[in-house]
């Protein structure tokens, strides 16, 4: 995520992590509450005043670049939505970009376009887990995030996978809310998954599920994050090790959502470095030559 710097230009831009949110969230109950799934634990933050109170509404921005709205069938008998930027040449490589708590807004579309430009030969789809709802206030964002049902979100991601096709190579990236779901997408993708980047998102705590991962994971975290804290990250490391899976952790001396240019705690240089690592990771997994 990259260009929110002007007029908020890309809620998660230039850095792989613009999550237009100060997300005092992502994991308010992180280490504890092991009975709840990762996604359920995250959803609990919807009513956390500290979480919602720390997010400024995104600045107005209209994306006018390449790409198109798409719909696809979902296995629950409904349809899902997304925004796709196709590769200039035919390709079976797909990057799923997963939005933070605001929803699939124009900032995310801009972010998807940035990745498409940086990853030639890769189709990029920003997947809509809010079924068309887009928040412009913290109140609505919390409401929409809290309304996300795990079963529906899973159906949407599976629908996106079916849209990509059974021979597609899949990777995902997301921030906070989307960071946690990026990891879930990697799990759902099975043998088609080639990579996963999660920016300060809720880790999966079920080691049995982690054992099914087909790829390694790049996790980008902040040492001052009160929600996805160093303790949460340390437990994630242990769980991934127990599962026999590879996890690379990039930790920055920063606060939650440090890579989001609209966040008062944005750290430009750390965000740039994180983006470079995330981009190099994805290029390697997709075998992109530049």
Short mmCIF file of the C-alpha atoms (twelve columns), coordinates in Angstrom:
data_MODEL
# 
_entry.id   MODEL 
# 
loop_
_atom_site.group_PDB 
_atom_site.id 
_atom_site.type_symbol 
_atom_site.label_atom_id 
_atom_site.label_alt_id 
_atom_site.label_comp_id 
_atom_site.label_asym_id 
_atom_site.label_seq_id 
_atom_site.Cartn_x 
_atom_site.Cartn_y 
_atom_site.Cartn_z 
_atom_site.pdbx_PDB_model_num 
ATOM 1   C CA . UNK A 1   0.000   0.000   0.000   1 
ATOM 2   C CA . UNK A 2   1.255   4.349   -1.144  1 
ATOM 3   C CA . UNK A 3   -0.075  7.629   -2.080  1 
ATOM 4   C CA . UNK A 4   -2.307  9.120   0.461   1 
ATOM 5   C CA . UNK A 5   0.331   11.718  0.847   1 
ATOM 6   C CA . UNK A 6   -1.631  14.113  -1.351  1 
ATOM 7   C CA . UNK A 7   -5.285  14.392  -0.678  1 
ATOM 8   C CA . UNK A 8   -4.865  11.094  1.020   1 
ATOM 9   C CA . UNK A 9   -3.984  9.553   -2.228  1 
ATOM 10  C CA . UNK A 10  -3.696  5.949   -1.407  1 
ATOM 11  C CA . UNK A 11  -4.810  4.815   1.846   1 
ATOM 12  C CA . UNK A 12  -2.191  2.199   1.962   1 
ATOM 13  C CA . UNK A 13  0.190   3.316   -0.614  1 
ATOM 14  C CA . UNK A 14  3.803   3.512   -1.449  1 
ATOM 15  C CA . UNK A 15  4.034   1.205   1.425   1 
ATOM 16  C CA . UNK A 16  2.541   -2.103  1.471   1 
ATOM 17  C CA . UNK A 17  0.530   -1.088  4.330   1 
ATOM 18  C CA . UNK A 18  -1.641  1.863   4.091   1 
ATOM 19  C CA . UNK A 19  -4.568  0.952   6.195   1 
ATOM 20  C CA . UNK A 20  -6.141  4.320   6.633   1 
ATOM 21  C CA . UNK A 21  -6.615  3.498   10.176  1 
ATOM 22  C CA . UNK A 22  -4.810  3.897   13.288  1 
ATOM 23  C CA . UNK A 23  -6.258  0.577   14.059  1 
ATOM 24  C CA . UNK A 24  -6.008  0.416   17.665  1 
ATOM 25  C CA . UNK A 25  -7.384  -2.851  16.842  1 
ATOM 26  C CA . UNK A 26  -6.529  -5.682  14.741  1 
ATOM 27  C CA . UNK A 27  -6.435  -7.560  17.829  1 
ATOM 28  C CA . UNK A 28  -7.672  -6.089  20.988  1 
ATOM 29  C CA . UNK A 29  -7.941  -9.500  22.483  1 
ATOM 30  C CA . UNK A 30  -5.055  -10.994 20.700  1 
ATOM 31  C CA . UNK A 31  -3.172  -13.330 22.889  1 
ATOM 32  C CA . UNK A 32  -6.089  -14.337 25.017  1 
ATOM 33  C CA . UNK A 33  -9.525  -15.569 24.057  1 
ATOM 34  C CA . UNK A 34  -8.136  -18.569 22.262  1 
ATOM 35  C CA . UNK A 35  -11.632 -20.044 22.028  1 
ATOM 36  C CA . UNK A 36  -12.545 -17.470 19.396  1 
ATOM 37  C CA . UNK A 37  -11.288 -17.692 15.850  1 
ATOM 38  C CA . UNK A 38  -8.857  -15.080 14.593  1 
ATOM 39  C CA . UNK A 39  -11.567 -13.402 12.559  1 
ATOM 40  C CA . UNK A 40  -14.055 -13.422 15.408  1 
ATOM 41  C CA . UNK A 41  -11.499 -11.947 17.790  1 
ATOM 42  C CA . UNK A 42  -10.875 -9.146  15.351  1 
ATOM 43  C CA . UNK A 43  -14.573 -8.461  14.883  1 
ATOM 44  C CA . UNK A 44  -14.891 -7.866  18.622  1 
ATOM 45  C CA . UNK A 45  -12.947 -4.651  18.140  1 
ATOM 46  C CA . UNK A 46  -15.866 -3.114  16.283  1 
ATOM 47  C CA . UNK A 47  -17.299 -1.909  19.585  1 
ATOM 48  C CA . UNK A 48  -13.947 -0.868  21.061  1 
ATOM 49  C CA . UNK A 49  -14.023 2.917   21.474  1 
ATOM 50  C CA . UNK A 50  -10.253 3.088   21.610  1 
ATOM 51  C CA . UNK A 51  -10.154 1.293   18.295  1 
ATOM 52  C CA . UNK A 52  -12.721 3.434   16.484  1 
ATOM 53  C CA . UNK A 53  -11.708 6.651   18.193  1 
ATOM 54  C CA . UNK A 54  -8.207  6.366   16.816  1 
ATOM 55  C CA . UNK A 55  -9.247  6.518   13.185  1 
ATOM 56  C CA . UNK A 56  -9.661  9.733   11.280  1 
ATOM 57  C CA . UNK A 57  -12.102 9.619   8.399   1 
ATOM 58  C CA . UNK A 58  -10.297 9.216   5.065   1 
ATOM 59  C CA . UNK A 59  -9.877  12.340  2.981   1 
ATOM 60  C CA . UNK A 60  -12.044 12.553  -0.170  1 
ATOM 61  C CA . UNK A 61  -10.426 10.809  -3.099  1 
ATOM 62  C CA . UNK A 62  -11.660 9.567   -6.468  1 
ATOM 63  C CA . UNK A 63  -9.715  6.899   -8.326  1 
ATOM 64  C CA . UNK A 64  -9.813  7.393   -12.090 1 
ATOM 65  C CA . UNK A 65  -7.251  4.885   -13.282 1 
ATOM 66  C CA . UNK A 66  -7.387  1.518   -14.990 1 
ATOM 67  C CA . UNK A 67  -9.465  -1.406  -13.784 1 
ATOM 68  C CA . UNK A 68  -13.056 -2.543  -13.630 1 
ATOM 69  C CA . UNK A 69  -15.683 -3.622  -11.152 1 
ATOM 70  C CA . UNK A 70  -16.341 -7.364  -11.282 1 
ATOM 71  C CA . UNK A 71  -18.845 -9.784  -9.819  1 
ATOM 72  C CA . UNK A 72  -18.383 -13.503 -9.385  1 
ATOM 73  C CA . UNK A 73  -20.377 -16.433 -8.108  1 
ATOM 74  C CA . UNK A 74  -19.826 -17.529 -4.529  1 
ATOM 75  C CA . UNK A 75  -20.331 -21.064 -3.181  1 
ATOM 76  C CA . UNK A 76  -23.104 -19.917 -0.840  1 
ATOM 77  C CA . UNK A 77  -25.377 -19.284 -3.820  1 
ATOM 78  C CA . UNK A 78  -24.801 -15.545 -3.949  1 
ATOM 79  C CA . UNK A 79  -22.318 -13.281 -5.720  1 
ATOM 80  C CA . UNK A 80  -19.205 -11.434 -4.633  1 
ATOM 81  C CA . UNK A 81  -17.712 -8.126  -5.714  1 
ATOM 82  C CA . UNK A 82  -14.241 -6.918  -6.488  1 
ATOM 83  C CA . UNK A 83  -12.134 -4.521  -8.501  1 
ATOM 84  C CA . UNK A 84  -9.794  -6.065  -11.058 1 
ATOM 85  C CA . UNK A 85  -6.804  -4.807  -12.973 1 
ATOM 86  C CA . UNK A 86  -5.807  -7.414  -15.521 1 
ATOM 87  C CA . UNK A 87  -2.272  -8.127  -16.590 1 
ATOM 88  C CA . UNK A 88  -1.350  -6.736  -20.011 1 
ATOM 89  C CA . UNK A 89  -0.636  -10.289 -21.104 1 
ATOM 90  C CA . UNK A 90  -2.610  -13.419 -20.337 1 
ATOM 91  C CA . UNK A 91  -1.609  -14.739 -16.923 1 
ATOM 92  C CA . UNK A 92  -2.726  -17.233 -14.293 1 
ATOM 93  C CA . UNK A 93  -1.067  -15.258 -11.495 1 
ATOM 94  C CA . UNK A 94  -3.408  -13.403 -9.136  1 
ATOM 95  C CA . UNK A 95  -2.799  -11.084 -6.203  1 
ATOM 96  C CA . UNK A 96  -5.777  -10.570 -3.902  1 
ATOM 97  C CA . UNK A 97  -5.694  -7.183  -2.162  1 
ATOM 98  C CA . UNK A 98  -7.822  -7.139  0.981   1 
ATOM 99  C CA . UNK A 99  -9.106  -3.860  2.364   1 
ATOM 100 C CA . UNK A 100 -8.991  -2.585  5.923   1 
ATOM 101 C CA . UNK A 101 -12.051 -1.581  7.917   1 
ATOM 102 C CA . UNK A 102 -13.203 1.220   5.600   1 
ATOM 103 C CA . UNK A 103 -14.143 -1.237  2.878   1 
ATOM 104 C CA . UNK A 104 -13.198 -1.370  -0.799  1 
ATOM 105 C CA . UNK A 105 -12.954 2.354   -1.405  1 
ATOM 106 C CA . UNK A 106 -11.085 4.298   -4.072  1 
ATOM 107 C CA . UNK A 107 -7.911  4.270   -2.006  1 
ATOM 108 C CA . UNK A 108 -7.857  0.490   -2.226  1 
ATOM 109 C CA . UNK A 109 -8.474  0.638   -5.953  1 
ATOM 110 C CA . UNK A 110 -5.460  2.937   -6.229  1 
ATOM 111 C CA . UNK A 111 -3.458  0.497   -4.152  1 
ATOM 112 C CA . UNK A 112 -4.463  -2.364  -6.417  1 
ATOM 113 C CA . UNK A 113 -3.362  -0.303  -9.419  1 
ATOM 114 C CA . UNK A 114 0.001   0.333   -7.823  1 
ATOM 115 C CA . UNK A 115 0.605   -3.362  -7.297  1 
ATOM 116 C CA . UNK A 116 -0.474  -4.110  -10.841 1 
ATOM 117 C CA . UNK A 117 2.154   -1.663  -12.105 1 
ATOM 118 C CA . UNK A 118 4.845   -3.099  -9.840  1 
ATOM 119 C CA . UNK A 119 4.031   -6.725  -10.601 1 
ATOM 120 C CA . UNK A 120 3.900   -7.066  -14.390 1 
ATOM 121 C CA . UNK A 121 2.283   -10.288 -15.479 1 
ATOM 122 C CA . UNK A 122 0.103   -10.486 -12.362 1 
ATOM 123 C CA . UNK A 123 -3.655  -9.903  -12.281 1 
ATOM 124 C CA . UNK A 124 -4.700  -7.888  -9.238  1 
ATOM 125 C CA . UNK A 125 -8.123  -8.145  -7.610  1 
ATOM 126 C CA . UNK A 126 -9.193  -6.009  -4.660  1 
ATOM 127 C CA . UNK A 127 -11.730 -8.285  -2.989  1 
ATOM 128 C CA . UNK A 128 -14.774 -6.749  -1.291  1 
ATOM 129 C CA . UNK A 129 -15.545 -8.440  2.032   1 
ATOM 130 C CA . UNK A 130 -18.222 -5.833  2.849   1 
ATOM 131 C CA . UNK A 131 -20.545 -6.714  -0.049  1 
ATOM 132 C CA . UNK A 132 -20.528 -3.223  -1.509  1 
ATOM 133 C CA . UNK A 133 -20.621 -1.194  1.702   1 
ATOM 134 C CA . UNK A 134 -18.006 1.538   2.052   1 
ATOM 135 C CA . UNK A 135 -17.522 3.538   5.250   1 
ATOM 136 C CA . UNK A 136 -16.586 7.205   5.425   1 
ATOM 137 C CA . UNK A 137 -16.824 7.558   9.220   1 
ATOM 138 C CA . UNK A 138 -15.287 5.494   12.035  1 
ATOM 139 C CA . UNK A 139 -18.795 4.735   13.272  1 
ATOM 140 C CA . UNK A 140 -19.845 3.146   10.000  1 
ATOM 141 C CA . UNK A 141 -16.496 1.385   9.630   1 
ATOM 142 C CA . UNK A 142 -16.909 -0.234  13.030  1 
ATOM 143 C CA . UNK A 143 -20.481 -1.197  12.186  1 
ATOM 144 C CA . UNK A 144 -19.553 -2.807  8.868   1 
ATOM 145 C CA . UNK A 145 -16.549 -4.612  10.292  1 
ATOM 146 C CA . UNK A 146 -18.640 -5.974  13.140  1 
ATOM 147 C CA . UNK A 147 -21.245 -7.213  10.688  1 
ATOM 148 C CA . UNK A 148 -18.777 -9.359  8.752   1 
ATOM 149 C CA . UNK A 149 -19.719 -13.010 9.131   1 
ATOM 150 C CA . UNK A 150 -16.865 -15.463 8.812   1 
ATOM 151 C CA . UNK A 151 -18.909 -17.835 6.651   1 
ATOM 152 C CA . UNK A 152 -19.790 -15.082 4.173   1 
ATOM 153 C CA . UNK A 153 -16.244 -13.719 3.986   1 
ATOM 154 C CA . UNK A 154 -14.945 -17.231 3.342   1 
ATOM 155 C CA . UNK A 155 -17.521 -17.693 0.587   1 
ATOM 156 C CA . UNK A 156 -16.434 -14.425 -1.042  1 
ATOM 157 C CA . UNK A 157 -12.773 -15.428 -1.008  1 
ATOM 158 C CA . UNK A 158 -13.584 -18.869 -2.384  1 
ATOM 159 C CA . UNK A 159 -15.643 -17.213 -5.088  1 
ATOM 160 C CA . UNK A 160 -12.678 -15.030 -6.012  1 
ATOM 161 C CA . UNK A 161 -10.536 -18.157 -6.196  1 
ATOM 162 C CA . UNK A 162 -13.046 -19.811 -8.519  1 
ATOM 163 C CA . UNK A 163 -13.045 -16.661 -10.655 1 
ATOM 164 C CA . UNK A 164 -9.254  -16.894 -10.933 1 
ATOM 165 C CA . UNK A 165 -9.536  -20.553 -11.888 1 
ATOM 166 C CA . UNK A 166 -8.228  -23.925 -10.687 1 
ATOM 167 C CA . UNK A 167 -4.802  -23.387 -12.270 1 
ATOM 168 C CA . UNK A 168 -4.248  -19.921 -10.839 1 
ATOM 169 C CA . UNK A 169 -1.311  -19.093 -8.611  1 
ATOM 170 C CA . UNK A 170 -2.643  -17.068 -5.677  1 
ATOM 171 C CA . UNK A 171 -1.039  -14.623 -3.282  1 
ATOM 172 C CA . UNK A 172 -2.636  -12.110 -0.949  1 
ATOM 173 C CA . UNK A 173 -1.863  -8.922  0.926   1 
ATOM 174 C CA . UNK A 174 -3.912  -6.926  3.406   1 
ATOM 175 C CA . UNK A 175 -3.739  -4.464  6.263   1 
ATOM 176 C CA . UNK A 176 -5.089  -4.891  9.785   1 
ATOM 177 C CA . UNK A 177 -8.594  -6.274  9.171   1 
ATOM 178 C CA . UNK A 178 -7.348  -7.192  5.716   1 
ATOM 179 C CA . UNK A 179 -4.069  -8.454  7.141   1 
ATOM 180 C CA . UNK A 180 -5.827  -11.102 9.166   1 
ATOM 181 C CA . UNK A 181 -7.960  -12.044 6.175   1 
ATOM 182 C CA . UNK A 182 -4.876  -12.202 3.954   1 
ATOM 183 C CA . UNK A 183 -3.656  -15.070 6.107   1 
ATOM 184 C CA . UNK A 184 -7.085  -16.699 5.981   1 
ATOM 185 C CA . UNK A 185 -7.048  -16.418 2.188   1 
ATOM 186 C CA . UNK A 186 -3.679  -18.163 2.117   1 
ATOM 187 C CA . UNK A 187 -5.195  -21.000 4.132   1 
ATOM 188 C CA . UNK A 188 -8.266  -21.187 1.902   1 
ATOM 189 C CA . UNK A 189 -6.176  -21.167 -1.274  1 
ATOM 190 C CA . UNK A 190 -4.652  -24.550 -0.476  1 
ATOM 191 C CA . UNK A 191 -2.126  -25.771 -3.029  1 
ATOM 192 C CA . UNK A 192 -2.798  -22.770 -5.253  1 
ATOM 193 C CA . UNK A 193 -1.343  -20.394 -2.656  1 
ATOM 194 C CA . UNK A 194 2.162   -19.177 -3.438  1 
ATOM 195 C CA . UNK A 195 2.492   -16.309 -0.973  1 
ATOM 196 C CA . UNK A 196 0.957   -14.221 1.792   1 
ATOM 197 C CA . UNK A 197 1.747   -10.772 3.173   1 
ATOM 198 C CA . UNK A 198 -0.034  -9.568  6.283   1 
ATOM 199 C CA . UNK A 199 0.415   -6.093  7.703   1 
ATOM 200 C CA . UNK A 200 -0.270  -5.990  11.457  1 
ATOM 201 C CA . UNK A 201 -3.222  -8.357  11.097  1 
ATOM 202 C CA . UNK A 202 -4.709  -10.894 13.484  1 
ATOM 203 C CA . UNK A 203 -2.707  -14.137 13.338  1 
ATOM 204 C CA . UNK A 204 -4.397  -17.511 13.109  1 
ATOM 205 C CA . UNK A 205 -4.036  -19.316 16.429  1 
ATOM 206 C CA . UNK A 206 -5.099  -22.802 15.339  1 
ATOM 207 C CA . UNK A 207 -1.886  -24.740 14.702  1 
ATOM 208 C CA . UNK A 208 -3.826  -27.472 12.906  1 
ATOM 209 C CA . UNK A 209 -5.017  -24.888 10.375  1 
ATOM 210 C CA . UNK A 210 -1.554  -23.411 10.004  1 
ATOM 211 C CA . UNK A 211 -0.235  -26.855 9.114   1 
ATOM 212 C CA . UNK A 212 -2.319  -26.700 5.926   1 
ATOM 213 C CA . UNK A 213 -0.509  -23.622 4.592   1 
ATOM 214 C CA . UNK A 214 1.065   -24.194 1.198   1 
ATOM 215 C CA . UNK A 215 3.364   -21.163 1.353   1 
ATOM 216 C CA . UNK A 216 5.478   -19.189 3.719   1 
ATOM 217 C CA . UNK A 217 4.209   -15.927 5.224   1 
ATOM 218 C CA . UNK A 218 5.679   -12.437 5.443   1 
ATOM 219 C CA . UNK A 219 4.381   -10.637 8.509   1 
ATOM 220 C CA . UNK A 220 4.972   -6.908  8.949   1 
ATOM 221 C CA . UNK A 221 4.434   -5.707  12.491  1 
ATOM 222 C CA . UNK A 222 5.067   -2.744  14.787  1 
ATOM 223 C CA . UNK A 223 6.793   -3.090  18.157  1 
ATOM 224 C CA . UNK A 224 4.646   -0.357  19.743  1 
ATOM 225 C CA . UNK A 225 1.369   -1.920  18.595  1 
ATOM 226 C CA . UNK A 226 -0.886  -2.455  21.613  1 
ATOM 227 C CA . UNK A 227 -3.190  -4.816  19.761  1 
ATOM 228 C CA . UNK A 228 -0.950  -6.931  17.555  1 
ATOM 229 C CA . UNK A 229 1.663   -6.660  20.239  1 
ATOM 230 C CA . UNK A 230 5.156   -8.206  20.328  1 
ATOM 231 C CA . UNK A 231 3.655   -10.913 22.544  1 
ATOM 232 C CA . UNK A 232 1.050   -11.734 19.905  1 
ATOM 233 C CA . UNK A 233 3.741   -11.853 17.241  1 
ATOM 234 C CA . UNK A 234 5.936   -14.070 19.418  1 
ATOM 235 C CA . UNK A 235 3.064   -16.523 19.842  1 
ATOM 236 C CA . UNK A 236 2.477   -16.479 16.101  1 
ATOM 237 C CA . UNK A 237 6.119   -17.382 15.566  1 
ATOM 238 C CA . UNK A 238 5.785   -20.306 17.964  1 
ATOM 239 C CA . UNK A 239 2.586   -21.501 16.325  1 
ATOM 240 C CA . UNK A 240 4.082   -21.332 12.835  1 
ATOM 241 C CA . UNK A 241 7.139   -23.214 14.056  1 
ATOM 242 C CA . UNK A 242 4.935   -25.873 15.633  1 
ATOM 243 C CA . UNK A 243 3.085   -26.152 12.340  1 
ATOM 244 C CA . UNK A 244 6.376   -26.593 10.484  1 
ATOM 245 C CA . UNK A 245 5.781   -23.476 8.390   1 
ATOM 246 C CA . UNK A 246 8.060   -20.585 7.520   1 
ATOM 247 C CA . UNK A 247 7.316   -17.098 8.837   1 
ATOM 248 C CA . UNK A 248 9.450   -14.056 8.134   1 
ATOM 249 C CA . UNK A 249 8.766   -11.203 10.531  1 
ATOM 250 C CA . UNK A 250 9.621   -7.606  9.708   1 
ATOM 251 C CA . UNK A 251 9.284   -5.610  12.912  1 
ATOM 252 C CA . UNK A 252 9.519   -1.834  13.054  1 
ATOM 253 C CA . UNK A 253 9.913   0.501   16.006  1 
ATOM 254 C CA . UNK A 254 6.563   2.067   15.267  1 
ATOM 255 C CA . UNK A 255 2.892   1.971   16.185  1 
ATOM 256 C CA . UNK A 256 -0.039  0.200   14.586  1 
ATOM 257 C CA . UNK A 257 -0.750  1.318   10.995  1 
ATOM 258 C CA . UNK A 258 2.633   3.022   10.779  1 
ATOM 259 C CA . UNK A 259 2.607   2.486   7.013   1 
ATOM 260 C CA . UNK A 260 -0.606  4.440   6.494   1 
ATOM 261 C CA . UNK A 261 0.156   7.990   5.286   1 
ATOM 262 C CA . UNK A 262 -3.137  9.280   6.724   1 
ATOM 263 C CA . UNK A 263 -2.240  8.097   10.211  1 
ATOM 264 C CA . UNK A 264 -0.682  10.622  12.629  1 
ATOM 265 C CA . UNK A 265 1.783   7.893   13.583  1 
ATOM 266 C CA . UNK A 266 2.828   7.271   10.004  1 
ATOM 267 C CA . UNK A 267 6.573   6.681   9.661   1 
ATOM 268 C CA . UNK A 268 7.570   7.363   6.094   1 
ATOM 269 C CA . UNK A 269 10.977  5.694   6.089   1 
ATOM 270 C CA . UNK A 270 9.791   2.566   7.893   1 
ATOM 271 C CA . UNK A 271 6.807   2.382   5.554   1 
ATOM 272 C CA . UNK A 272 9.113   2.624   2.546   1 
ATOM 273 C CA . UNK A 273 11.346  -0.157  3.830   1 
ATOM 274 C CA . UNK A 274 8.370   -2.372  4.625   1 
ATOM 275 C CA . UNK A 275 6.968   -1.829  1.163   1 
ATOM 276 C CA . UNK A 276 10.276  -2.744  -0.447  1 
ATOM 277 C CA . UNK A 277 10.399  -6.000  1.517   1 
ATOM 278 C CA . UNK A 278 6.790   -6.855  0.703   1 
ATOM 279 C CA . UNK A 279 7.256   -6.089  -2.974  1 
ATOM 280 C CA . UNK A 280 10.452  -8.133  -3.185  1 
ATOM 281 C CA . UNK A 281 8.659   -10.999 -1.463  1 
ATOM 282 C CA . UNK A 282 5.745   -10.980 -3.909  1 
ATOM 283 C CA . UNK A 283 8.009   -10.653 -6.915  1 
ATOM 284 C CA . UNK A 284 9.897   -13.682 -5.694  1 
ATOM 285 C CA . UNK A 285 6.805   -15.799 -5.121  1 
ATOM 286 C CA . UNK A 286 5.326   -14.891 -8.505  1 
ATOM 287 C CA . UNK A 287 8.740   -15.082 -10.190 1 
ATOM 288 C CA . UNK A 288 8.311   -11.596 -11.604 1 
ATOM 289 C CA . UNK A 289 11.268  -10.208 -13.497 1 
ATOM 290 C CA . UNK A 290 11.733  -6.432  -13.620 1 
# 
